Amino acid sequence: MSYAGDYLAKQLIRSSCSSALNYGEVLGAGTDRDKINKLRICLKELRESLRNLNIQTKARLFSEEDLKGLKDENDQLIRIIVTRIKNIG
């Protein structure tokens, strides 16, 4: 793997794990305002993950087909988080 591929792969791990860990904090949040703030952090990290996957695809570090499943799942998670934010707010 190239230096860029290694760097982006590690960053993808950080941003995707961060969104999962922050979602865990949402479940323990006391107020609706706190839940929304934590959900927005999750959303930011998921969008960062999607940008990372798009960079990897455009740089041809991985094929579009290799990352398609990850992109689709990430998109579904973004939609879920956006829906949760709308339903709380």
C-alpha positions in Angstrom: 0.0 0.0 0.0 1.2 3.5 -0.8 1.9 6.2 1.8 -1.3 8.0 0.8 -3.4 4.8 1.0 -2.0 4.0 4.4 -2.6 7.5 5.7 -6.2 7.7 4.4 -7.0 4.2 5.6 -5.9 5.1 9.2 -7.8 8.3 9.1 -10.9 6.4 7.9 -10.6 4.2 10.9 -10.4 7.2 13.2 -13.4 9.0 11.8 -15.6 6.0 11.6 -14.7 4.8 15.1 -15.3 8.4 16.4 -18.8 8.5 14.9 -19.6 5.1 16.6 -18.2 6.2 20.0 -20.0 9.5 19.8 -23.2 7.7 19.0 -22.7 5.8 22.2 -22.6 9.2 24.0 -26.0 10.1 22.4 -27.6 7.2 24.1 -26.5 8.5 27.5 -27.2 12.2 26.9 -29.6 13.7 29.4 -31.3 16.5 27.4 -32.5 16.8 23.8 -30.1 19.6 23.2 -27.2 17.4 24.3 -28.4 14.6 22.1 -28.6 16.8 19.1 -25.1 18.2 19.7 -23.7 14.7 19.9 -25.6 13.6 16.9 -24.2 16.5 14.9 -20.7 15.3 15.9 -21.6 11.9 14.6 -22.8 13.4 11.4 -19.6 15.4 11.0 -17.5 12.3 11.4 -19.6 10.3 9.0 -19.4 13.0 6.4 -15.6 13.0 6.9 -15.6 9.3 6.3 -17.5 9.7 3.1 -15.1 12.4 1.9 -12.2 10.1 2.7 -13.8 7.2 0.7 -14.4 9.6 -2.2 -10.8 10.7 -2.1 -9.6 7.2 -2.1 -11.8 6.3 -5.1 -10.8 9.4 -7.1 -7.1 8.8 -6.4 -7.6 5.2 -7.5 -6.2 3.8 -4.3 -9.0 1.3 -4.4 -11.5 0.6 -7.1 -15.0 2.1 -7.0 -16.3 -1.5 -6.7 -14.2 -2.2 -3.6 -15.5 0.9 -1.8 -19.1 0.9 -3.1 -20.5 -1.1 -0.1 -18.7 1.1 2.4 -20.0 4.3 0.7 -23.6 2.9 0.6 -23.5 2.0 4.3 -22.0 5.3 5.2 -24.7 7.1 3.3 -27.4 5.1 5.1 -25.9 6.0 8.5 -25.9 9.7 7.5 -29.5 9.5 6.6 -30.3 7.8 9.9 -28.5 10.4 11.9 -30.2 13.3 10.0 -33.6 11.7 10.6 -32.8 11.4 14.3 -31.8 15.0 14.5 -35.0 16.1 12.8 -37.2 13.9 15.0 -35.6 15.3 18.2 -35.6 18.9 17.1 
